[in-house]
Amino acid sequence: MKFSQICKIAGLISGIIAVLLMIGGLIGLFSGEFLSVRRYSNFFWFANTFLFLGIFFLLIWLGDKEKSA
């Protein structure tokens, strides 16, 4: 596999993890507790990291796509 394809897959997986963490944070916000976590903001804290990582990987993929075209 090429490096750009690996970055694309890693970016998509990281984005999916970020979305799942944000959904978990919203469930915790409305229910009060989710997965034994009472401070729902912890989900958003970690989602931020995965979201930026996904954006970084997808920008690498787009940059390589533009360079090779």
N, CA, C and O atoms as a MOPAC input file, in Angstrom:
PM7 MOZYME 1SCF
protein

 N      0.84100 1    -1.18800 1     0.00000 1
 C      0.00000 1     0.00000 1     0.00000 1
 C      0.88200 1     1.24600 1     0.00000 1
 O      1.95900 1     1.28300 1     0.59500 1
 N      0.38800 1     2.23800 1    -0.67700 1
 C      1.10900 1     3.49900 1    -0.69700 1
 C      0.86600 1     4.25600 1     0.60600 1
 O     -0.11700 1     4.03100 1     1.31200 1
 N      1.79500 1     5.15800 1     0.89400 1
 C      1.69500 1     5.94600 1     2.12000 1
 C      0.42600 1     6.79300 1     2.14400 1
 O     -0.18300 1     6.96800 1     3.19900 1
 N      0.02400 1     7.32300 1     0.98100 1
 C     -1.17000 1     8.16900 1     0.94200 1
 C     -2.42600 1     7.35700 1     1.24000 1
 O     -3.35100 1     7.86900 1     1.87000 1
 N     -2.47600 1     6.10600 1     0.80100 1
 C     -3.62800 1     5.26500 1     1.09900 1
 C     -3.68700 1     4.92100 1     2.58500 1
 O     -4.76500 1     4.85900 1     3.17500 1
 N     -2.52300 1     4.69900 1     3.17900 1
 C     -2.47600 1     4.41800 1     4.61700 1
 C     -2.95000 1     5.63600 1     5.40100 1
 O     -3.67700 1     5.49400 1     6.38400 1
 N     -2.53900 1     6.84300 1     4.97000 1
 C     -2.97200 1     8.07400 1     5.64000 1
 C     -4.47600 1     8.27300 1     5.49000 1
 O     -5.13700 1     8.73100 1     6.42200 1
 N     -5.01700 1     7.93500 1     4.32900 1
 C     -6.46500 1     8.06700 1     4.11500 1
 C     -7.23100 1     7.13900 1     5.05000 1
 O     -8.19800 1     7.56200 1     5.68400 1
 N     -6.81300 1     5.88900 1     5.14200 1
 C     -7.49700 1     4.92800 1     6.00900 1
 C     -7.35000 1     5.32600 1     7.47200 1
 O     -8.31300 1     5.24500 1     8.23500 1
 N     -6.15400 1     5.75400 1     7.87200 1
 C     -5.93100 1     6.17800 1     9.25700 1
 C     -6.77300 1     7.40300 1     9.58900 1
 O     -7.30400 1     7.50400 1    10.69500 1
 N     -6.90100 1     8.33300 1     8.64900 1
 C     -7.72100 1     9.51700 1     8.86700 1
 C     -9.19400 1     9.18300 1     9.01300 1
 O     -9.88300 1     9.74600 1     9.86500 1
 N     -9.67500 1     8.27200 1     8.18700 1
 C    -11.08100 1     7.87600 1     8.28400 1
 C    -11.37600 1     7.14000 1     9.59300 1
 O    -12.40500 1     7.37700 1    10.22600 1
 N    -10.47600 1     6.25400 1     9.99200 1
 C    -10.66900 1     5.53200 1    11.25500 1
 C    -10.63000 1     6.49400 1    12.43000 1
 O    -11.43900 1     6.38200 1    13.35200 1
 N     -9.70600 1     7.42900 1    12.40700 1
 C     -9.61300 1     8.41600 1    13.47800 1
 C    -10.86700 1     9.28700 1    13.53100 1
 O    -11.34600 1     9.61700 1    14.61600 1
 N    -11.39300 1     9.65700 1    12.38100 1
 C    -12.62300 1    10.44500 1    12.34000 1
 C    -13.81500 1     9.67400 1    12.87700 1
 O    -14.65700 1    10.24000 1    13.57400 1
 N    -13.89500 1     8.39500 1    12.56200 1
 C    -14.99200 1     7.56700 1    13.06700 1
 C    -14.91000 1     7.43800 1    14.57800 1
 O    -15.93200 1     7.50200 1    15.26200 1
 N    -13.70500 1     7.25600 1    15.10800 1
 C    -13.53700 1     7.18200 1    16.56100 1
 C    -13.96400 1     8.50000 1    17.21000 1
 O    -14.61000 1     8.49600 1    18.25800 1
 N    -13.60400 1     9.62700 1    16.59000 1
 C    -13.98300 1    10.94100 1    17.12800 1
 C    -15.49600 1    11.10400 1    17.15300 1
 O    -16.05400 1    11.60900 1    18.12700 1
 N    -16.15700 1    10.67900 1    16.08800 1
 C    -17.62300 1    10.79300 1    16.04000 1
 C    -18.25800 1     9.91100 1    17.11000 1
 O    -19.21100 1    10.33200 1    17.76600 1
 N    -17.75200 1     8.70300 1    17.29500 1
 C    -18.29900 1     7.81400 1    18.33100 1
 C    -18.09700 1     8.40000 1    19.72400 1
 O    -18.98000 1     8.28900 1    20.57400 1
 N    -16.95100 1     9.02100 1    19.96600 1
 C    -16.71600 1     9.64700 1    21.26600 1
 C    -17.64000 1    10.84200 1    21.48000 1
 O    -18.11100 1    11.06900 1    22.59500 1
 N    -17.90500 1    11.60800 1    20.41800 1
 C    -18.83100 1    12.73500 1    20.56000 1
 C    -20.24600 1    12.25000 1    20.83300 1
 O    -20.96300 1    12.86100 1    21.62500 1
 N    -20.65600 1    11.17000 1    20.19600 1
 C    -21.97800 1    10.60200 1    20.46200 1
 C    -22.04900 1    10.11400 1    21.90900 1
 O    -23.06100 1    10.30600 1    22.58200 1
 N    -20.97500 1     9.48400 1    22.38300 1
 C    -20.93000 1     9.06400 1    23.78500 1
 C    -21.01900 1    10.23800 1    24.73900 1
 O    -21.65500 1    10.13900 1    25.78800 1
 N    -20.38700 1    11.35300 1    24.38600 1
 C    -20.47600 1    12.55900 1    25.21000 1
 C    -21.87900 1    13.13400 1    25.23000 1
 O    -22.34800 1    13.60300 1    26.26600 1
 N    -22.55200 1    13.09900 1    24.08500 1
 C    -23.93300 1    13.59500 1    24.05000 1
 C    -24.87500 1    12.69800 1    24.85200 1
 O    -25.77400 1    13.19100 1    25.53400 1
 N    -24.67300 1    11.39800 1    24.77300 1
 C    -25.48300 1    10.48000 1    25.58100 1
 C    -25.24000 1    10.75400 1    27.05800 1
 O    -26.18500 1    10.78800 1    27.84700 1
 N    -23.98200 1    10.94800 1    27.43700 1
 C    -23.65800 1    11.25900 1    28.82600 1
 C    -24.23500 1    12.58900 1    29.27300 1
 O    -24.62400 1    12.74100 1    30.43100 1
 N    -24.29500 1    13.55700 1    28.36300 1
 C    -24.86100 1    14.86400 1    28.68600 1
 C    -26.33800 1    14.74500 1    29.02800 1
 O    -26.80200 1    15.34700 1    29.99600 1
 N    -27.07500 1    13.97700 1    28.24500 1
 C    -28.51900 1    13.88900 1    28.44800 1
 C    -28.92700 1    12.84800 1    29.48100 1
 O    -29.99100 1    12.97600 1    30.08600 1
 N    -28.10300 1    11.81400 1    29.70100 1
 C    -28.48300 1    10.78400 1    30.66000 1
 C    -27.82800 1    10.97400 1    32.02500 1
 O    -28.29700 1    10.40500 1    33.01000 1
 N    -26.77300 1    11.74500 1    32.10300 1
 C    -26.09800 1    11.96500 1    33.37700 1
 C    -24.90200 1    11.06100 1    33.58500 1
 O    -23.94900 1    11.44700 1    34.26100 1
 N    -24.93100 1     9.86300 1    33.01800 1
 C    -23.81200 1     8.93100 1    33.16300 1
 C    -23.84100 1     7.96400 1    31.98700 1
 O    -24.89600 1     7.45100 1    31.61600 1
 N    -22.67100 1     7.72200 1    31.40700 1
 C    -22.56800 1     6.79300 1    30.28000 1
 C    -21.26300 1     6.03000 1    30.40700 1
 O    -20.20000 1     6.63800 1    30.53300 1
 N    -21.33000 1     4.70600 1    30.37400 1
 C    -20.16900 1     3.83000 1    30.54200 1
 C    -19.41900 1     4.14100 1    31.84000 1
 O    -18.18900 1     4.16200 1    31.86400 1
 N    -20.15300 1     4.37500 1    32.89100 1
 C    -19.63400 1     4.67300 1    34.23200 1
 C    -18.80000 1     5.94600 1    34.27600 1
 O    -17.93600 1     6.08600 1    35.14100 1
 N    -19.04300 1     6.87300 1    33.36000 1
 C    -18.34800 1     8.15600 1    33.33900 1
 C    -19.37100 1     9.24200 1    33.62300 1
 O    -20.31500 1     9.42400 1    32.85400 1
 N    -19.19100 1     9.95900 1    34.71400 1
 C    -20.13500 1    11.01500 1    35.06900 1
 C    -19.75800 1    12.35800 1    34.48000 1
 O    -20.62200 1    13.21100 1    34.28200 1
 N    -18.47700 1    12.56000 1    34.19600 1
 C    -18.03400 1    13.82000 1    33.59500 1
 C    -18.00300 1    13.61400 1    32.08400 1
 O    -16.99100 1    13.19600 1    31.52000 1
 N    -19.12300 1    13.91300 1    31.44500 1
 C    -19.27500 1    13.66300 1    30.01600 1
 C    -18.28900 1    14.46900 1    29.18200 1
 O    -18.02700 1    14.11900 1    28.03100 1
 N    -17.73700 1    15.54000 1    29.74000 1
 C    -16.79200 1    16.36100 1    28.97900 1
 C    -15.51500 1    15.58900 1    28.65600 1
 O    -14.78500 1    15.97100 1    27.74100 1
 N    -15.22900 1    14.50900 1    29.38900 1
 C    -14.05700 1    13.69600 1    29.08400 1
 C    -14.15300 1    13.09700 1    27.68400 1
 O    -13.14100 1    12.95700 1    26.99600 1
 N    -15.36200 1    12.74300 1    27.26200 1
 C    -15.52400 1    12.20300 1    25.91700 1
 C    -15.14700 1    13.24300 1    24.87000 1
 O    -14.49100 1    12.91100 1    23.88300 1
 N    -15.54700 1    14.48900 1    25.06700 1
 C    -15.24100 1    15.54300 1    24.10600 1
 C    -13.74600 1    15.87400 1    24.10100 1
 O    -13.19200 1    16.23700 1    23.06300 1
 N    -13.10500 1    15.75000 1    25.24500 1
 C    -11.68200 1    16.02600 1    25.34900 1
 C    -10.88700 1    15.06900 1    24.45200 1
 O     -9.99300 1    15.49600 1    23.72200 1
 N    -11.21400 1    13.78500 1    24.51000 1
 C    -10.50200 1    12.80700 1    23.69200 1
 C    -10.95600 1    12.84600 1    22.23500 1
 O    -10.17100 1    12.54400 1    21.33600 1
 N    -12.20100 1    13.21000 1    21.99600 1
 C    -12.68300 1    13.31600 1    20.61400 1
 C    -11.92800 1    14.41200 1    19.86900 1
 O    -11.66200 1    14.28200 1    18.67400 1
 N    -11.58800 1    15.47400 1    20.56000 1
 C    -10.84300 1    16.56800 1    19.95300 1
 C     -9.50200 1    16.07600 1    19.39600 1
 O     -9.10600 1    16.45600 1    18.29500 1
 N     -8.81700 1    15.24100 1    20.15300 1
 C     -7.52700 1    14.70600 1    19.72800 1
 C     -7.66900 1    13.85400 1    18.47400 1
 O     -6.90500 1    14.01700 1    17.52300 1
 N     -8.64000 1    12.94900 1    18.46700 1
 C     -8.83200 1    12.08900 1    17.31100 1
 C     -9.31200 1    12.87600 1    16.10000 1
 O     -8.97100 1    12.53500 1    14.96700 1
 N    -10.09400 1    13.91900 1    16.32200 1
 C    -10.57300 1    14.73600 1    15.21400 1
 C     -9.41800 1    15.45900 1    14.53200 1
 O     -9.33700 1    15.47100 1    13.30400 1
 N     -8.53000 1    16.06000 1    15.30800 1
 C     -7.37600 1    16.73900 1    14.72100 1
 C     -6.42500 1    15.75600 1    14.04700 1
 O     -5.83700 1    16.07500 1    13.01300 1
 N     -6.27000 1    14.58700 1    14.61000 1
 C     -5.42500 1    13.57200 1    13.99000 1
 C     -6.01400 1    13.13900 1    12.64200 1
 O     -5.28400 1    12.97600 1    11.66500 1
 N     -7.32200 1    12.95800 1    12.59800 1
 C     -7.97800 1    12.60000 1    11.33800 1
 C     -7.84400 1    13.69200 1    10.29500 1
 O     -7.60100 1    13.39900 1     9.12500 1
 N     -7.99900 1    14.94500 1    10.69600 1
 C     -7.83600 1    16.06300 1     9.76000 1
 C     -6.40300 1    16.10400 1     9.23500 1
 O     -6.19100 1    16.33100 1     8.04400 1
 N     -5.43200 1    15.89000 1    10.09500 1
 C     -4.02600 1    15.88900 1     9.70000 1
 C     -3.74400 1    14.81200 1     8.65800 1
 O     -3.10300 1    15.08000 1     7.64200 1
 N     -4.22500 1    13.58400 1     8.91200 1
 C     -4.00000 1    12.49500 1     7.96000 1
 C     -4.69500 1    12.74600 1     6.63000 1
 O     -4.13100 1    12.45700 1     5.57500 1
 N     -5.91300 1    13.28000 1     6.66500 1
 C     -6.62500 1    13.53800 1     5.41900 1
 C     -5.99100 1    14.68400 1     4.63100 1
 O     -6.04100 1    14.68200 1     3.40100 1
 N     -5.40000 1    15.65500 1     5.31400 1
 C     -4.67700 1    16.70500 1     4.60500 1
 C     -3.41500 1    16.16100 1     3.93200 1
 O     -3.05500 1    16.60100 1     2.84000 1
 N     -2.74900 1    15.21200 1     4.57600 1
 C     -1.60300 1    14.55800 1     3.94300 1
 C     -2.06300 1    13.83500 1     2.68400 1
 O     -1.40700 1    13.91700 1     1.64500 1
 N     -3.19200 1    13.12200 1     2.77100 1
 C     -3.71300 1    12.38900 1     1.61800 1
 C     -4.08800 1    13.33600 1     0.47900 1
 O     -3.79000 1    13.05900 1    -0.68300 1
 N     -4.74100 1    14.45300 1     0.80800 1
 C     -5.11300 1    15.41600 1    -0.22700 1
 C     -3.88700 1    16.06100 1    -0.85500 1
 O     -3.85900 1    16.28700 1    -2.06500 1
 N     -2.88100 1    16.35900 1    -0.05400 1
 C     -1.65700 1    16.95100 1    -0.57900 1
 C     -0.94300 1    15.99700 1    -1.52300 1
 O     -0.43700 1    16.42800 1    -2.55800 1
 N     -0.89200 1    14.73800 1    -1.19900 1
 C     -0.24600 1    13.76200 1    -2.07000 1
 C     -1.05800 1    13.53700 1    -3.34000 1
 O     -0.50300 1    13.31300 1    -4.41500 1
 N     -2.37900 1    13.60000 1    -3.20000 1
 C     -3.26100 1    13.44200 1    -4.36400 1
 C     -3.05900 1    14.59100 1    -5.34700 1
 O     -3.03500 1    14.37100 1    -6.55800 1
 N     -2.91400 1    15.81900 1    -4.83600 1
 C     -2.69100 1    16.98200 1    -5.69100 1
 C     -1.31200 1    16.94100 1    -6.33700 1
 O     -1.14300 1    17.35200 1    -7.48500 1
 N     -0.32400 1    16.43900 1    -5.58800 1
 C      1.04500 1    16.38600 1    -6.09500 1
 C      1.16900 1    15.38500 1    -7.23500 1
 O      1.88500 1    15.63600 1    -8.20400 1
 N      0.48000 1    14.25600 1    -7.12900 1
 C      0.59700 1    13.21900 1    -8.14500 1
 C     -0.27800 1    13.49700 1    -9.36800 1
 O     -0.08100 1    12.87700 1   -10.41300 1
 N     -1.23500 1    14.41000 1    -9.25900 1
 C     -2.12400 1    14.68600 1   -10.40100 1
 C     -1.49700 1    15.61300 1   -11.40900 1
 O     -2.11900 1    15.93700 1   -12.42000 1

